[in-house]
Amino acid sequence: VELADALSRITDELRAGSHPAAALAGVTADGPIAARLLGPAATATRMGDDVPAALRRGQHTGTAAATELGRVAAAWSLAERHGVPLADVLVGVHDDIRWRVRFGAGVRALLAGPRATASVLTALPGLGVALGQLLGADPIGVLRGGPLGQTLLVVGLGLVAAGRAWTEQILRRAVPR
């Protein structure tokens, strides 16, 4: 969100007639994430260096916002190569980032129910053992009482862990990056 806000400000300044170096000079006021991600580009514009290359170098920081830097770098490169107004291209990137943030938030909200269901299903085997113990069936004694019980315990714990990991993997892939 901070990167999108910074792009919005930069686009507004470019449309008002500012030079890209002047528009990028204000990234320090856009917040720490924007300053860290766009700071090298601001330095590159002041020095007359390649701005898309500076943006691509910042792309390898591993954060979610850093992946958007590739789009900003491609847009900047497109504007330089083909003479397209930089503000127009950055508006498209800004809109795309905003849409991705909103879409990701919506998907995460929709996945709250499945996440809660997965948590309940993960806890059910433990609750079953506790209920059996309360009713006097002694499932803990069975699970500790010999090689068959210990094998069942290990297999059961393995299946619970595998189910939880599988569910998390499915839910993680559903949220866009």
Secondary structure, DSSP 8 states (H G I E B T S, - for coil): -HHHHHHHHHHHHHHTT--HHHHHGGGGGG-HHHHHHHHHHHHHHHHT--HHHHHHHHGGG-SHHHHHHHHHHHHHHHHHHH---HHHHHHHHHHHHHHHHHHHHHHHHHTHHHHHHHHHHHHHHHHHHHHHHHTT--HHHHHHSSHHHHHHHHHHHHHHHHHHHHHHHHHHHHS--
